[in-house]
Amino acid sequence: MLFVYPAIVYDKTEDEPFVIVVPDVNIVAEGDTLEDAVIDAKSQLKIYLQCVNKFDANLPKPTNFEDFKVKYPDNTMMFIDASIQNDEDDDITIIF
């Protein structure tokens, strides 16, 4: 199943990498290039989805994009997606 969430993109500065924030699932990803940041965000989203699936937790509903634009009007936005299989049995270890 494919899951898609809106995200905020913060451009790279002299001192900071590109940063992508997916507020609905509390993901913060970064990379030296925008492509690296997107890959990191997708990877984190997939791990998050796998954990939710494995532990039968509640998955937050994605914010409607129009509502997202109102909430973050001055930010660059994009969508981050990831897919998992319902029967996916990845080896997930949770360390506290």
N, CA, C and O atoms as a GROMACS GRO file, in nm:
protein
  384
    1MET      N    1   0.083  -0.116   0.000
    1MET     CA    2   0.000   0.000   0.000
    1MET      C    3   0.090   0.125   0.000
    1MET      O    4   0.193   0.128   0.067
    2LEU      N    5   0.050   0.225  -0.075
    2LEU     CA    6   0.126   0.349  -0.085
    2LEU      C    7   0.070   0.453   0.011
    2LEU      O    8  -0.051   0.473   0.018
    3PHE      N    9   0.158   0.519   0.084
    3PHE     CA   10   0.122   0.626   0.176
    3PHE      C   11   0.193   0.753   0.132
    3PHE      O   12   0.311   0.750   0.096
    4VAL      N   13   0.120   0.865   0.134
    4VAL     CA   14   0.174   0.992   0.088
    4VAL      C   15   0.144   1.099   0.193
    4VAL      O   16   0.030   1.114   0.237
    5TYR      N   17   0.248   1.172   0.232
    5TYR     CA   18   0.234   1.278   0.332
    5TYR      C   19   0.295   1.408   0.279
    5TYR      O   20   0.397   1.406   0.211
    6PRO      N   21   0.232   1.521   0.310
    6PRO     CA   22   0.291   1.650   0.273
    6PRO      C   23   0.413   1.678   0.361
    6PRO      O   24   0.419   1.636   0.477
    7ALA      N   25   0.508   1.750   0.304
    7ALA     CA   26   0.632   1.781   0.375
    7ALA      C   27   0.677   1.923   0.346
    7ALA      O   28   0.641   1.982   0.244
    8ILE      N   29   0.756   1.977   0.437
    8ILE     CA   30   0.815   2.109   0.422
    8ILE      C   31   0.961   2.091   0.385
    8ILE      O   32   1.030   2.006   0.441
    9VAL      N   33   1.008   2.172   0.289
    9VAL     CA   34   1.148   2.166   0.247
    9VAL      C   35   1.218   2.295   0.289
    9VAL      O   36   1.172   2.405   0.258
   10TYR      N   37   1.328   2.279   0.359
   10TYR     CA   38   1.413   2.393   0.396
   10TYR      C   39   1.540   2.385   0.312
   10TYR      O   40   1.612   2.285   0.316
   11ASP      N   41   1.567   2.490   0.238
   11ASP     CA   42   1.682   2.491   0.148
   11ASP      C   43   1.814   2.485   0.224
   11ASP      O   44   1.825   2.528   0.339
   12LYS      N   45   1.912   2.431   0.156
   12LYS     CA   46   2.048   2.422   0.209
   12LYS      C   47   2.104   2.564   0.224
   12LYS      O   48   2.083   2.651   0.140
   13THR      N   49   2.176   2.582   0.334
   13THR     CA   50   2.248   2.708   0.355
   13THR      C   51   2.396   2.677   0.360
   13THR      O   52   2.438   2.562   0.346
   14GLU      N   53   2.474   2.779   0.381
   14GLU     CA   54   2.618   2.759   0.390
   14GLU      C   55   2.655   2.663   0.503
   14GLU      O   56   2.748   2.584   0.492
   15ASP      N   57   2.580   2.671   0.613
   15ASP     CA   58   2.612   2.592   0.732
   15ASP      C   59   2.522   2.471   0.755
   15ASP      O   60   2.553   2.385   0.837
   16GLU      N   61   2.411   2.464   0.684
   16GLU     CA   62   2.312   2.359   0.710
   16GLU      C   63   2.278   2.282   0.582
   16GLU      O   64   2.282   2.339   0.473
   17PRO      N   65   2.245   2.152   0.595
   17PRO     CA   66   2.204   2.074   0.478
   17PRO      C   67   2.059   2.104   0.440
   17PRO      O   68   1.990   2.179   0.509
   18PHE      N   69   2.013   2.044   0.330
   18PHE     CA   70   1.869   2.046   0.300
   18PHE      C   71   1.798   1.971   0.412
   18PHE      O   72   1.849   1.870   0.461
   19VAL      N   73   1.683   2.021   0.452
   19VAL     CA   74   1.605   1.954   0.557
   19VAL      C   75   1.462   1.938   0.508
   19VAL      O   76   1.403   2.032   0.453
   20ILE      N   77   1.407   1.819   0.528
   20ILE     CA   78   1.267   1.791   0.495
   20ILE      C   79   1.198   1.748   0.623
   20ILE      O   80   1.243   1.658   0.693
   21VAL      N   81   1.086   1.815   0.653
   21VAL     CA   82   1.009   1.783   0.772
   21VAL      C   83   0.872   1.730   0.729
   21VAL      O   84   0.803   1.792   0.649
   22VAL      N   85   0.835   1.616   0.783
   22VAL     CA   86   0.703   1.557   0.759
   22VAL      C   87   0.629   1.563   0.893
   22VAL      O   88   0.636   1.469   0.972
   23PRO      N   89   0.558   1.675   0.919
   23PRO     CA   90   0.500   1.698   1.051
   23PRO      C   91   0.399   1.594   1.097
   23PRO      O   92   0.391   1.565   1.217
   24ASP      N   93   0.322   1.537   1.006
   24ASP     CA   94   0.218   1.442   1.046
   24ASP      C   95   0.274   1.319   1.115
   24ASP      O   96   0.206   1.256   1.197
   25VAL      N   97   0.398   1.284   1.083
   25VAL     CA   98   0.459   1.163   1.141
   25VAL      C   99   0.591   1.194   1.213
   25VAL      O  100   0.668   1.104   1.244
   26ASN      N  101   0.615   1.323   1.239
   26ASN     CA  102   0.732   1.367   1.316
   26ASN      C  103   0.865   1.319   1.258
   26ASN      O  104   0.952   1.272   1.331
   27ILE      N  105   0.879   1.331   1.127
   27ILE     CA  106   1.003   1.292   1.061
   27ILE      C  107   1.080   1.418   1.021
   27ILE      O  108   1.023   1.513   0.967
   28VAL      N  109   1.211   1.415   1.049
   28VAL     CA  110   1.301   1.520   1.003
   28VAL      C  111   1.416   1.451   0.931
   28VAL      O  112   1.488   1.370   0.990
   29ALA      N  113   1.432   1.482   0.804
   29ALA     CA  114   1.535   1.420   0.722
   29ALA      C  115   1.627   1.528   0.668
   29ALA      O  116   1.587   1.644   0.658
   30GLU      N  117   1.749   1.490   0.634
   30GLU     CA  118   1.841   1.588   0.579
   30GLU      C  119   1.935   1.524   0.479
   30GLU      O  120   1.949   1.402   0.472
   31GLY      N  121   1.999   1.610   0.400
   31GLY     CA  122   2.094   1.563   0.303
   31GLY      C  123   2.172   1.679   0.243
   31GLY      O  124   2.125   1.793   0.242
   32ASP      N  125   2.290   1.649   0.193
   32ASP     CA  126   2.372   1.752   0.129
   32ASP      C  127   2.309   1.800  -0.001
   32ASP      O  128   2.332   1.913  -0.045
   33THR      N  129   2.228   1.713  -0.063
   33THR     CA  130   2.152   1.751  -0.183
   33THR      C  131   2.005   1.729  -0.152
   33THR      O  132   1.970   1.656  -0.059
   34LEU      N  133   1.920   1.793  -0.231
   34LEU     CA  134   1.776   1.772  -0.213
   34LEU      C  135   1.741   1.626  -0.235
   34LEU      O  136   1.657   1.570  -0.164
   35GLU      N  137   1.804   1.564  -0.333
   35GLU     CA  138   1.778   1.423  -0.361
   35GLU      C  139   1.814   1.336  -0.240
   35GLU      O  140   1.739   1.245  -0.205
   36ASP      N  141   1.927   1.365  -0.176
   36ASP     CA  142   1.965   1.288  -0.057
   36ASP      C  143   1.865   1.307   0.056
   36ASP      O  144   1.832   1.212   0.127
   37ALA      N  145   1.815   1.429   0.073
   37ALA     CA  146   1.716   1.456   0.178
   37ALA      C  147   1.585   1.382   0.149
   37ALA      O  148   1.522   1.330   0.241
   38VAL      N  149   1.544   1.378   0.022
   38VAL     CA  150   1.421   1.305  -0.015
   38VAL      C  151   1.439   1.156   0.010
   38VAL      O  152   1.349   1.090   0.064
   39ILE      N  153   1.553   1.102  -0.028
   39ILE     CA  154   1.580   0.959  -0.004
   39ILE      C  155   1.575   0.929   0.145
   39ILE      O  156   1.518   0.828   0.186
   40ASP      N  157   1.634   1.016   0.226
   40ASP     CA  158   1.633   0.997   0.372
   40ASP      C  159   1.490   1.003   0.426
   40ASP      O  160   1.451   0.921   0.508
   41ALA      N  161   1.411   1.100   0.379
   41ALA     CA  162   1.273   1.114   0.425
   41ALA      C  163   1.190   0.991   0.387
   41ALA      O  164   1.113   0.940   0.469
   42LYS      N  165   1.206   0.943   0.264
   42LYS     CA  166   1.132   0.824   0.220
   42LYS      C  167   1.172   0.702   0.303
   42LYS      O  168   1.087   0.622   0.341
   43SER      N  169   1.299   0.689   0.330
   43SER     CA  170   1.348   0.577   0.410
   43SER      C  171   1.292   0.581   0.552
   43SER      O  172   1.247   0.480   0.605
   44GLN      N  173   1.294   0.700   0.612
   44GLN     CA  174   1.239   0.714   0.747
   44GLN      C  175   1.088   0.687   0.749
   44GLN      O  176   1.037   0.624   0.842
   45LEU      N  177   1.018   0.735   0.646
   45LEU     CA  178   0.874   0.711   0.640
   45LEU      C  179   0.846   0.562   0.628
   45LEU      O  180   0.753   0.511   0.691
   46LYS      N  181   0.922   0.492   0.547
   46LYS     CA  182   0.901   0.348   0.531
   46LYS      C  183   0.924   0.275   0.663
   46LYS      O  184   0.846   0.186   0.699
   47ILE      N  185   1.028   0.311   0.735
   47ILE     CA  186   1.055   0.248   0.865
   47ILE      C  187   0.941   0.277   0.963
   47ILE      O  188   0.897   0.189   1.037
   48TYR      N  189   0.895   0.401   0.962
   48TYR     CA  190   0.783   0.440   1.048
   48TYR      C  191   0.660   0.355   1.016
   48TYR      O  192   0.595   0.302   1.106
   49LEU      N  193   0.628   0.343   0.888
   49LEU     CA  194   0.511   0.265   0.845
   49LEU      C  195   0.525   0.118   0.883
   49LEU      O  196   0.427   0.055   0.924
   50GLN      N  197   0.645   0.064   0.869
   50GLN     CA  198   0.668  -0.076   0.907
   50GLN      C  199   0.646  -0.097   1.056
   50GLN      O  200   0.589  -0.198   1.098
   51CYS      N  201   0.691  -0.001   1.138
   51CYS     CA  202   0.670  -0.011   1.283
   51CYS      C  203   0.522  -0.003   1.317
   51CYS      O  204   0.472  -0.080   1.399
   52VAL      N  205   0.452   0.091   1.256
   52VAL     CA  206   0.309   0.104   1.279
   52VAL      C  207   0.238  -0.026   1.242
   52VAL      O  208   0.151  -0.074   1.315
   53ASN      N  209   0.276  -0.082   1.128
   53ASN     CA  210   0.215  -0.206   1.081
   53ASN      C  211   0.247  -0.323   1.175
   53ASN      O  212   0.159  -0.401   1.209
   54LYS      N  213   0.373  -0.333   1.217
   54LYS     CA  214   0.414  -0.445   1.301
   54LYS      C  215   0.347  -0.441   1.438
   54LYS      O  216   0.310  -0.545   1.492
   55PHE      N  217   0.333  -0.321   1.494
   55PHE     CA  218   0.280  -0.309   1.630
   55PHE      C  219   0.134  -0.267   1.634
   55PHE      O  220   0.082  -0.229   1.739
   56ASP      N  221   0.067  -0.273   1.520
   56ASP     CA  222  -0.076  -0.240   1.511
   56ASP      C  223  -0.109  -0.105   1.575
   56ASP      O  224  -0.211  -0.089   1.642
   57ALA      N  225  -0.020  -0.009   1.554
   57ALA     CA  226  -0.042   0.126   1.607
   57ALA      C  227  -0.131   0.205   1.512
   57ALA      O  228  -0.154   0.164   1.398
   58ASN      N  229  -0.181   0.317   1.560
   58ASN     CA  230  -0.264   0.403   1.476
   58ASN      C  231  -0.176   0.489   1.386
   58ASN      O  232  -0.082   0.554   1.432
   59LEU      N  233  -0.207   0.489   1.260
   59LEU     CA  234  -0.133   0.568   1.162
   59LEU      C  235  -0.200   0.705   1.149
   59LEU      O  236  -0.319   0.712   1.119
   60PRO      N  237  -0.124   0.813   1.170
   60PRO     CA  238  -0.185   0.946   1.153
   60PRO      C  239  -0.231   0.968   1.010
   60PRO      O  240  -0.163   0.928   0.915
   61LYS      N  241  -0.344   1.030   0.997
   61LYS     CA  242  -0.398   1.062   0.866
   61LYS      C  243  -0.319   1.180   0.809
   61LYS      O  244  -0.291   1.276   0.881
   62PRO      N  245  -0.284   1.175   0.680
   62PRO     CA  246  -0.212   1.288   0.620
   62PRO      C  247  -0.298   1.415   0.621
   62PRO      O  248  -0.418   1.410   0.596
   63THR      N  249  -0.234   1.526   0.651
   63THR     CA  250  -0.304   1.655   0.646
   63THR      C  251  -0.343   1.685   0.502
   63THR      O  252  -0.264   1.665   0.410
   64ASN      N  253  -0.464   1.733   0.483
   64ASN     CA  254  -0.509   1.776   0.352
   64ASN      C  255  -0.413   1.883   0.300
   64ASN      O  256  -0.374   1.973   0.375
   65PHE      N  257  -0.374   1.873   0.173
   65PHE     CA  258  -0.272   1.964   0.120
   65PHE      C  259  -0.316   2.110   0.126
   65PHE      O  260  -0.233   2.198   0.152
   66GLU      N  261  -0.442   2.138   0.104
   66GLU     CA  262  -0.490   2.276   0.112
   66GLU      C  263  -0.476   2.329   0.254
   66GLU      O  264  -0.436   2.444   0.274
   67ASP      N  265  -0.508   2.247   0.353
   67ASP     CA  266  -0.491   2.287   0.493
   67ASP      C  267  -0.342   2.304   0.526
   67ASP      O  268  -0.305   2.393   0.602
   68PHE      N  269  -0.261   2.220   0.468
   68PHE     CA  270  -0.116   2.225   0.489
   68PHE      C  271  -0.060   2.357   0.436
   68PHE      O  272   0.024   2.421   0.501
   69LYS      N  273  -0.107   2.398   0.317
   69LYS     CA  274  -0.062   2.525   0.259
   69LYS      C  275  -0.101   2.644   0.346
   69LYS      O  276  -0.026   2.740   0.357
   70VAL      N  277  -0.217   2.636   0.407
   70VAL     CA  278  -0.262   2.744   0.495
   70VAL      C  279  -0.176   2.748   0.621
   70VAL      O  280  -0.139   2.855   0.669
   71LYS      N  281  -0.143   2.631   0.674
   71LYS     CA  282  -0.065   2.623   0.798
   71LYS      C  283   0.081   2.665   0.777
   71LYS      O  284   0.143   2.721   0.867
   72TYR      N  285   0.136   2.638   0.658
   72TYR     CA  286   0.275   2.668   0.627
   72TYR      C  287   0.284   2.751   0.498
   72TYR      O  288   0.341   2.704   0.400
   73PRO      N  289   0.230   2.871   0.498
   73PRO     CA  290   0.217   2.947   0.373
   73PRO      C  291   0.349   2.995   0.312
   73PRO      O  292   0.356   3.015   0.191
   74ASP      N  293   0.451   3.013   0.393
   74ASP     CA  294   0.577   3.068   0.343
   74ASP      C  295   0.683   2.963   0.314
   74ASP      O  296   0.798   2.997   0.286
   75ASN      N  297   0.646   2.837   0.321
   75ASN     CA  298   0.742   2.729   0.303
   75ASN      C  299   0.726   2.659   0.169
   75ASN      O  300   0.618   2.655   0.111
   76THR      N  301   0.837   2.604   0.122
   76THR     CA  302   0.834   2.516   0.004
   76THR      C  303   0.781   2.381   0.050
   76THR      O  304   0.824   2.328   0.152
   77MET      N  305   0.688   2.326  -0.028
   77MET     CA  306   0.627   2.199   0.011
   77MET      C  307   0.644   2.094  -0.098
   77MET      O  308   0.664   2.126  -0.215
   78MET      N  309   0.635   1.971  -0.057
   78MET     CA  310   0.638   1.858  -0.150
   78MET      C  311   0.566   1.742  -0.083
   78MET      O  312   0.526   1.751   0.033
   79PHE      N  313   0.551   1.633  -0.155
   79PHE     CA  314   0.494   1.511  -0.099
   79PHE      C  315   0.605   1.408  -0.084
   79PHE      O  316   0.692   1.394  -0.169
   80ILE      N  317   0.599   1.335   0.027
   80ILE     CA  318   0.691   1.223   0.051
   80ILE      C  319   0.605   1.097   0.056
   80ILE      O  320   0.504   1.092   0.126
   81ASP      N  321   0.649   0.995  -0.018
   81ASP     CA  322   0.571   0.871  -0.022
   81ASP      C  323   0.658   0.751   0.012
   81ASP      O  324   0.780   0.754  -0.004
   82ALA      N  325   0.592   0.648   0.058
   82ALA     CA  326   0.658   0.520   0.083
   82ALA      C  327   0.550   0.413   0.078
   82ALA      O  328   0.432   0.440   0.103
   83SER      N  329   0.591   0.294   0.045
   83SER     CA  330   0.494   0.185   0.041
   83SER      C  331   0.544   0.066   0.122
   83SER      O  332   0.664   0.043   0.134
   84ILE      N  333   0.448  -0.006   0.175
   84ILE     CA  334   0.478  -0.130   0.246
   84ILE      C  335   0.372  -0.232   0.207
   84ILE      O  336   0.263  -0.198   0.163
   85GLN      N  337   0.408  -0.356   0.224
   85GLN     CA  338   0.313  -0.465   0.205
   85GLN      C  339   0.254  -0.497   0.341
   85GLN      O  340   0.324  -0.491   0.441
   86ASN      N  341   0.127  -0.530   0.346
   86ASN     CA  342   0.064  -0.564   0.474
   86ASN      C  343   0.127  -0.685   0.539
   86ASN      O  344   0.129  -0.697   0.662
   87ASP      N  345   0.179  -0.775   0.458
   87ASP     CA  346   0.240  -0.896   0.513
   87ASP      C  347   0.391  -0.882   0.524
   87ASP      O  348   0.461  -0.980   0.550
   88GLU      N  349   0.443  -0.761   0.503
   88GLU     CA  350   0.586  -0.739   0.508
   88GLU      C  351   0.636  -0.771   0.649
   88GLU      O  352   0.584  -0.717   0.747
   89ASP      N  353   0.733  -0.857   0.659
   89ASP     CA  354   0.783  -0.900   0.788
   89ASP      C  355   0.931  -0.865   0.799
   89ASP      O  356   1.015  -0.953   0.816
   90ASP      N  357   0.962  -0.736   0.790
   90ASP     CA  358   1.100  -0.693   0.803
   90ASP      C  359   1.145  -0.711   0.947
   90ASP      O  360   1.066  -0.707   1.040
   91ASP      N  361   1.273  -0.730   0.962
   91ASP     CA  362   1.331  -0.746   1.092
   91ASP      C  363   1.348  -0.608   1.154
   91ASP      O  364   1.444  -0.537   1.122
   92ILE      N  365   1.257  -0.570   1.242
   92ILE     CA  366   1.260  -0.439   1.304
   92ILE      C  367   1.300  -0.455   1.451
   92ILE      O  368   1.240  -0.534   1.524
   93THR      N  369   1.400  -0.381   1.490
   93THR     CA  370   1.444  -0.383   1.630
   93THR      C  371   1.423  -0.244   1.686
   93THR      O  372   1.470  -0.146   1.629
   94ILE      N  373   1.354  -0.235   1.796
   94ILE     CA  374   1.330  -0.107   1.862
   94ILE      C  375   1.424  -0.101   1.984
   94ILE      O  376   1.421  -0.188   2.070
   95ILE      N  377   1.506   0.004   1.987
   95ILE     CA  378   1.601   0.020   2.098
   95ILE      C  379   1.563   0.145   2.175
   95ILE      O  380   1.548   0.252   2.115
   96PHE      N  381   1.548   0.133   2.304
   96PHE     CA  382   1.514   0.247   2.390
   96PHE      C  383   1.635   0.288   2.470
   96PHE      O  384   1.627   0.383   2.549
   0.00000   0.00000   0.00000
